[in-house]
């Protein structure tokens, strides 16, 4: 009879939940240091971007009818993503409150 004793492997179960504080000290919210708005994708060179923006526009409300009047002066980009490789190039902190976008 061979008594083969194998050392019990100690499996440690470390389930530490790291709270990573993301500090946004920069004024811009670019996720790539070598990329700024207007440049092609740094990953694949794609020039077509998906952009999520907020802007002011003027509409005329008249008894159920809504008529578009004019675009506003305020435009803020919330998210810019490459349309080809879906690389995230810009993310505004306000996006954290917009889970559905
Ligand atoms: Zn890309």
Backbone and ligand atoms as CSV (ligand in chain L), in Angstrom:
chain,resi,resn,atom,element,x,y,z
A,1,UNK,N,N,0.833,-1.201,0.000
A,1,UNK,CA,C,0.000,0.000,0.000
A,1,UNK,C,C,0.870,1.255,0.000
A,2,UNK,N,N,0.638,2.089,-0.941
A,2,UNK,CA,C,1.400,3.334,-0.982
A,2,UNK,C,C,0.553,4.452,-0.406
A,3,UNK,N,N,1.044,4.970,0.627
A,3,UNK,CA,C,0.322,6.055,1.279
A,3,UNK,C,C,0.810,7.391,0.722
A,4,UNK,N,N,0.153,7.863,-0.304
A,4,UNK,CA,C,0.600,9.092,-0.956
A,4,UNK,C,C,-0.102,10.293,-0.328
A,5,UNK,N,N,0.648,10.929,0.471
A,5,UNK,CA,C,0.063,12.120,1.087
A,5,UNK,C,C,0.489,13.373,0.318
A,6,UNK,N,N,-0.463,14.045,-0.125
A,6,UNK,CA,C,-0.141,15.298,-0.819
A,6,UNK,C,C,-0.362,16.466,0.141
A,7,UNK,N,N,0.595,17.360,0.114
A,7,UNK,CA,C,0.422,18.518,1.003
A,7,UNK,C,C,-0.810,19.325,0.617
A,8,UNK,N,N,-1.601,19.589,1.600
A,8,UNK,CA,C,-2.829,20.353,1.329
A,8,UNK,C,C,-2.473,21.755,0.842
A,9,UNK,N,N,-2.925,22.050,-0.376
A,9,UNK,CA,C,-2.610,23.356,-0.935
A,9,UNK,C,C,-3.476,24.414,-0.279
A,10,UNK,N,N,-2.783,25.363,0.277
A,10,UNK,CA,C,-3.495,26.415,0.984
A,10,UNK,C,C,-4.026,27.444,-0.009
A,11,UNK,N,N,-5.291,27.424,-0.207
A,11,UNK,CA,C,-5.871,28.394,-1.131
A,11,UNK,C,C,-6.425,29.563,-0.339
A,12,UNK,N,N,-5.706,30.648,-0.469
A,12,UNK,CA,C,-6.166,31.837,0.233
A,12,UNK,C,C,-7.229,32.545,-0.590
A,13,UNK,N,N,-8.229,32.927,0.091
A,13,UNK,CA,C,-9.307,33.633,-0.601
A,13,UNK,C,C,-9.266,35.089,-0.180
A,14,UNK,N,N,-8.489,35.820,-0.923
A,14,UNK,CA,C,-8.412,37.260,-0.669
A,14,UNK,C,C,-9.438,37.984,-1.540
A,15,UNK,N,N,-10.414,38.495,-0.901
A,15,UNK,CA,C,-11.426,39.249,-1.650
A,15,UNK,C,C,-11.414,40.684,-1.167
A,16,UNK,N,N,-10.279,41.299,-1.417
A,16,UNK,CA,C,-10.180,42.711,-1.056
A,16,UNK,C,C,-10.852,43.563,-2.120
A,17,UNK,N,N,-11.690,44.435,-1.681
A,17,UNK,CA,C,-12.342,45.338,-2.621
A,17,UNK,C,C,-11.598,46.667,-2.601
A,18,UNK,N,N,-10.825,46.860,-3.624
A,18,UNK,CA,C,-10.049,48.093,-3.714
A,18,UNK,C,C,-10.930,49.252,-4.158
A,19,UNK,N,N,-10.922,50.291,-3.380
A,19,UNK,CA,C,-11.640,51.492,-3.772
A,19,UNK,C,C,-10.647,52.434,-4.463
A,20,UNK,N,N,-10.705,52.396,-5.767
A,20,UNK,CA,C,-9.771,53.221,-6.519
A,20,UNK,C,C,-10.369,54.604,-6.727
A,21,UNK,N,N,-9.755,55.550,-6.077
A,21,UNK,CA,C,-10.213,56.925,-6.226
A,21,UNK,C,C,-9.652,57.515,-7.514
A,22,UNK,N,N,-10.539,57.885,-8.393
A,22,UNK,CA,C,-10.092,58.477,-9.653
A,22,UNK,C,C,-10.038,59.991,-9.478
A,23,UNK,N,N,-8.837,60.506,-9.453
A,23,UNK,CA,C,-8.670,61.932,-9.287
A,23,UNK,C,C,-8.637,62.614,-10.644
A,24,UNK,N,N,-9.526,63.558,-10.804
A,24,UNK,CA,C,-9.561,64.305,-12.063
A,24,UNK,C,C,-9.012,65.693,-11.790
A,25,UNK,N,N,-7.702,65.791,-11.902
A,25,UNK,CA,C,-7.077,67.081,-11.643
A,25,UNK,C,C,-6.915,67.881,-12.931
A,26,UNK,N,N,-6.922,67.176,-14.057
A,26,UNK,CA,C,-6.751,67.872,-15.325
A,26,UNK,C,C,-8.052,68.565,-15.708
A,27,UNK,N,N,-7.896,69.640,-16.451
A,27,UNK,CA,C,-9.077,70.367,-16.884
A,27,UNK,C,C,-9.796,69.616,-17.997
A,28,UNK,N,N,-9.016,68.932,-18.840
A,28,UNK,CA,C,-9.608,68.134,-19.904
A,28,UNK,C,C,-9.839,66.720,-19.406
A,29,UNK,N,N,-10.704,65.991,-20.097
A,29,UNK,CA,C,-11.072,64.667,-19.640
A,29,UNK,C,C,-10.659,63.616,-20.664
A,30,UNK,N,N,-9.572,63.914,-21.386
A,30,UNK,CA,C,-9.123,62.977,-22.401
A,30,UNK,C,C,-8.540,61.727,-21.742
A,31,UNK,N,N,-8.829,60.587,-22.311
A,31,UNK,CA,C,-8.300,59.339,-21.783
A,31,UNK,C,C,-6.964,58.992,-22.415
A,32,UNK,N,N,-6.567,59.753,-23.440
A,32,UNK,CA,C,-5.262,59.556,-24.070
A,32,UNK,C,C,-4.481,60.865,-23.997
A,33,UNK,N,N,-3.270,60.777,-23.498
A,33,UNK,CA,C,-2.451,61.977,-23.376
A,33,UNK,C,C,-2.060,62.527,-24.746
A,34,UNK,N,N,-1.917,61.621,-25.721
A,34,UNK,CA,C,-1.432,62.033,-27.037
A,34,UNK,C,C,-2.579,62.334,-27.989
A,35,UNK,N,N,-3.767,62.525,-27.440
A,35,UNK,CA,C,-4.904,62.813,-28.302
A,35,UNK,C,C,-5.649,64.027,-27.783
A,36,UNK,N,N,-6.054,64.883,-28.736
A,36,UNK,CA,C,-6.914,66.001,-28.384
A,36,UNK,C,C,-7.996,66.102,-29.442
A,37,UNK,N,N,-9.048,66.828,-29.103
A,37,UNK,CA,C,-10.214,66.906,-29.982
A,37,UNK,C,C,-9.837,67.401,-31.370
A,38,UNK,N,N,-10.297,66.691,-32.393
A,38,UNK,CA,C,-10.006,67.067,-33.767
A,38,UNK,C,C,-9.015,66.142,-34.439
A,39,UNK,N,N,-8.310,65.335,-33.649
A,39,UNK,CA,C,-7.330,64.420,-34.212
A,39,UNK,C,C,-7.962,63.051,-34.459
A,40,UNK,N,N,-7.396,62.279,-35.406
A,40,UNK,CA,C,-7.888,60.922,-35.640
A,40,UNK,C,C,-7.596,60.009,-34.455
A,41,UNK,N,N,-8.235,58.861,-34.431
A,41,UNK,CA,C,-8.083,57.910,-33.332
A,41,UNK,C,C,-6.616,57.494,-33.194
A,42,UNK,N,N,-6.056,57.597,-31.978
A,42,UNK,CA,C,-4.652,57.218,-31.780
A,42,UNK,C,C,-4.440,55.715,-31.880
A,43,UNK,N,N,-5.511,54.946,-31.807
A,43,UNK,CA,C,-5.380,53.491,-31.833
A,43,UNK,C,C,-5.398,52.950,-33.254
A,44,UNK,N,N,-6.333,53.447,-34.071
A,44,UNK,CA,C,-6.500,52.865,-35.403
A,44,UNK,C,C,-6.480,53.910,-36.510
A,45,UNK,N,N,-6.444,55.192,-36.158
A,45,UNK,CA,C,-6.371,56.225,-37.174
A,45,UNK,C,C,-7.712,56.627,-37.769
A,46,UNK,N,N,-8.783,56.069,-37.222
A,46,UNK,CA,C,-10.123,56.390,-37.708
A,46,UNK,C,C,-10.431,57.861,-37.449
A,47,UNK,N,N,-11.079,58.499,-38.427
A,47,UNK,CA,C,-11.411,59.915,-38.258
A,47,UNK,C,C,-12.883,60.123,-37.933
A,48,UNK,N,N,-13.670,59.031,-37.940
A,48,UNK,CA,C,-15.094,59.139,-37.630
A,48,UNK,C,C,-15.309,58.812,-36.163
A,49,UNK,N,N,-15.904,59.750,-35.446
A,49,UNK,CA,C,-16.079,59.584,-34.004
A,49,UNK,C,C,-17.556,59.609,-33.634
A,50,UNK,N,N,-17.879,58.845,-32.605
A,50,UNK,CA,C,-19.185,58.964,-31.969
A,50,UNK,C,C,-19.059,59.972,-30.839
A,51,UNK,N,N,-19.868,61.018,-30.876
A,51,UNK,CA,C,-19.766,62.082,-29.888
A,51,UNK,C,C,-21.111,62.237,-29.179
A,52,UNK,N,N,-21.062,62.253,-27.855
A,52,UNK,CA,C,-22.243,62.561,-27.054
A,52,UNK,C,C,-22.075,63.973,-26.534
A,53,UNK,N,N,-23.047,64.824,-26.854
A,53,UNK,CA,C,-22.941,66.231,-26.488
A,53,UNK,C,C,-24.197,66.710,-25.788
A,54,UNK,N,N,-24.009,67.739,-24.989
A,54,UNK,CA,C,-25.148,68.512,-24.517
A,54,UNK,C,C,-25.031,69.898,-25.134
A,55,UNK,N,N,-26.179,70.469,-25.474
A,55,UNK,CA,C,-26.149,71.787,-26.086
A,55,UNK,C,C,-27.468,72.488,-25.813
A,56,UNK,N,N,-27.424,73.783,-25.980
A,56,UNK,CA,C,-28.652,74.553,-25.836
A,56,UNK,C,C,-29.258,74.785,-27.209
A,57,UNK,N,N,-30.558,74.557,-27.310
A,57,UNK,CA,C,-31.277,74.829,-28.553
A,57,UNK,C,C,-32.569,75.536,-28.188
A,58,UNK,N,N,-33.092,76.250,-29.132
A,58,UNK,CA,C,-34.302,77.014,-28.874
A,58,UNK,C,C,-35.481,76.397,-29.620
A,59,UNK,N,N,-36.529,76.075,-28.867
A,59,UNK,CA,C,-37.749,75.549,-29.467
A,59,UNK,C,C,-38.918,76.442,-29.090
A,60,UNK,N,N,-39.869,76.505,-29.978
A,60,UNK,CA,C,-41.089,77.262,-29.705
A,60,UNK,C,C,-42.216,76.285,-29.390
A,61,UNK,N,N,-42.764,76.407,-28.195
A,61,UNK,CA,C,-43.869,75.550,-27.780
A,61,UNK,C,C,-45.181,76.307,-27.978
A,62,UNK,N,N,-46.076,75.718,-28.771
A,62,UNK,CA,C,-47.325,76.425,-29.057
A,62,UNK,C,C,-48.471,75.426,-29.125
A,63,UNK,N,N,-49.124,75.205,-28.014
A,63,UNK,CA,C,-50.323,74.368,-27.913
A,63,UNK,C,C,-50.093,72.973,-28.500
A,64,UNK,N,N,-49.033,72.324,-28.051
A,64,UNK,CA,C,-48.778,70.966,-28.508
A,64,UNK,C,C,-47.808,70.887,-29.668
A,65,UNK,N,N,-47.657,71.959,-30.391
A,65,UNK,CA,C,-46.689,71.963,-31.484
A,65,UNK,C,C,-45.350,72.492,-30.971
A,66,UNK,N,N,-44.286,71.795,-31.375
A,66,UNK,CA,C,-42.947,72.235,-30.998
A,66,UNK,C,C,-42.173,72.538,-32.265
A,67,UNK,N,N,-41.718,73.755,-32.377
A,67,UNK,CA,C,-41.001,74.180,-33.577
A,67,UNK,C,C,-39.565,74.523,-33.236
A,68,UNK,N,N,-38.651,73.930,-33.985
A,68,UNK,CA,C,-37.231,74.189,-33.757
A,68,UNK,C,C,-36.874,75.573,-34.263
A,69,UNK,N,N,-36.266,76.366,-33.418
A,69,UNK,CA,C,-35.970,77.745,-33.805
A,69,UNK,C,C,-34.513,77.925,-34.209
A,70,UNK,N,N,-33.606,77.645,-33.272
A,70,UNK,CA,C,-32.198,77.911,-33.566
A,70,UNK,C,C,-31.298,77.114,-32.635
A,71,UNK,N,N,-30.087,76.832,-33.084
A,71,UNK,CA,C,-29.112,76.191,-32.199
A,71,UNK,C,C,-28.578,77.200,-31.202
A,72,UNK,N,N,-28.128,76.701,-30.073
A,72,UNK,CA,C,-27.596,77.586,-29.048
A,72,UNK,C,C,-26.100,77.725,-29.158
A,73,UNK,N,N,-25.566,78.572,-28.302
A,73,UNK,CA,C,-24.132,78.831,-28.339
A,73,UNK,C,C,-23.370,77.818,-27.494
A,74,UNK,N,N,-24.064,77.193,-26.544
A,74,UNK,CA,C,-23.374,76.311,-25.596
A,74,UNK,C,C,-23.366,74.878,-26.115
A,75,UNK,N,N,-22.173,74.324,-26.286
A,75,UNK,CA,C,-22.018,72.923,-26.657
A,75,UNK,C,C,-20.909,72.314,-25.808
A,76,UNK,N,N,-21.218,71.218,-25.148
A,76,UNK,CA,C,-20.221,70.536,-24.321
A,76,UNK,C,C,-20.181,69.062,-24.714
A,77,UNK,N,N,-18.981,68.576,-25.036
A,77,UNK,CA,C,-18.845,67.164,-25.360
A,77,UNK,C,C,-18.750,66.346,-24.076
A,78,UNK,N,N,-19.616,65.341,-23.969
A,78,UNK,CA,C,-19.606,64.487,-22.780
A,78,UNK,C,C,-18.800,63.219,-23.001
A,79,UNK,N,N,-18.852,62.720,-24.237
A,79,UNK,CA,C,-18.142,61.477,-24.515
A,79,UNK,C,C,-17.759,61.439,-25.986
A,80,UNK,N,N,-16.511,61.062,-26.252
A,80,UNK,CA,C,-16.055,60.872,-27.622
A,80,UNK,C,C,-15.474,59.474,-27.725
A,81,UNK,N,N,-15.989,58.726,-28.692
A,81,UNK,CA,C,-15.590,57.333,-28.845
A,81,UNK,C,C,-15.324,57.052,-30.308
A,82,UNK,N,N,-14.246,56.328,-30.601
A,82,UNK,CA,C,-13.923,55.978,-31.977
A,82,UNK,C,C,-15.027,55.103,-32.560
A,83,UNK,N,N,-15.457,55.417,-33.765
A,83,UNK,CA,C,-16.542,54.659,-34.370
A,83,UNK,C,C,-16.068,53.318,-34.903
A,84,UNK,N,N,-14.759,53.144,-35.035
A,84,UNK,CA,C,-14.233,51.896,-35.601
A,84,UNK,C,C,-13.831,50.908,-34.505
A,85,UNK,N,N,-12.925,51.299,-33.616
A,85,UNK,CA,C,-12.435,50.366,-32.590
A,85,UNK,C,C,-13.065,50.649,-31.228
A,86,UNK,N,N,-13.938,51.666,-31.170
A,86,UNK,CA,C,-14.676,52.005,-29.949
A,86,UNK,C,C,-13.749,52.369,-28.793
A,87,UNK,N,N,-12.597,52.905,-29.141
A,87,UNK,CA,C,-11.700,53.391,-28.102
A,87,UNK,C,C,-12.306,54.642,-27.481
A,88,UNK,N,N,-12.317,54.679,-26.161
A,88,UNK,CA,C,-12.860,55.840,-25.464
A,88,UNK,C,C,-11.808,56.930,-25.411
A,89,UNK,N,N,-12.102,58.070,-26.026
A,89,UNK,CA,C,-11.111,59.127,-26.152
A,89,UNK,C,C,-11.373,60.285,-25.203
A,90,UNK,N,N,-12.619,60.477,-24.838
A,90,UNK,CA,C,-12.961,61.558,-23.909
A,90,UNK,C,C,-14.148,61.116,-23.078
A,91,UNK,N,N,-14.073,61.374,-21.805
A,91,UNK,CA,C,-15.192,61.052,-20.922
A,91,UNK,C,C,-15.341,62.153,-19.882
A,92,UNK,N,N,-16.464,62.816,-19.928
A,92,UNK,CA,C,-16.761,63.884,-18.984
A,92,UNK,C,C,-17.242,63.263,-17.668
A,93,UNK,N,N,-16.833,63.844,-16.526
A,93,UNK,CA,C,-17.297,63.304,-15.242
A,93,UNK,C,C,-18.817,63.257,-15.121
A,94,UNK,N,N,-19.507,64.116,-15.848
A,94,UNK,CA,C,-20.963,64.117,-15.792
A,94,UNK,C,C,-21.548,62.830,-16.355
A,95,UNK,N,N,-20.750,62.108,-17.133
A,95,UNK,CA,C,-21.231,60.857,-17.699
A,95,UNK,C,C,-21.525,59.832,-16.616
A,96,UNK,N,N,-20.893,59.992,-15.456
A,96,UNK,CA,C,-21.130,59.064,-14.361
A,96,UNK,C,C,-22.577,59.127,-13.884
A,97,UNK,N,N,-23.188,60.288,-14.073
A,97,UNK,CA,C,-24.573,60.457,-13.651
A,97,UNK,C,C,-25.545,60.086,-14.768
A,98,UNK,N,N,-25.006,59.802,-15.943
A,98,UNK,CA,C,-25.847,59.466,-17.086
A,98,UNK,C,C,-25.591,58.023,-17.466
A,99,UNK,N,N,-26.088,57.113,-16.691
A,99,UNK,CA,C,-25.803,55.704,-16.919
A,99,UNK,C,C,-26.446,55.187,-18.192
A,100,UNK,N,N,-27.502,55.835,-18.625
A,100,UNK,CA,C,-28.243,55.315,-19.768
A,100,UNK,C,C,-27.561,55.683,-21.092
A,101,UNK,N,N,-26.673,56.656,-21.069
A,101,UNK,CA,C,-26.065,57.114,-22.323
A,101,UNK,C,C,-24.948,56.160,-22.739
L,1,ZN,ZN,ZN,-10.065,53.704,-33.305
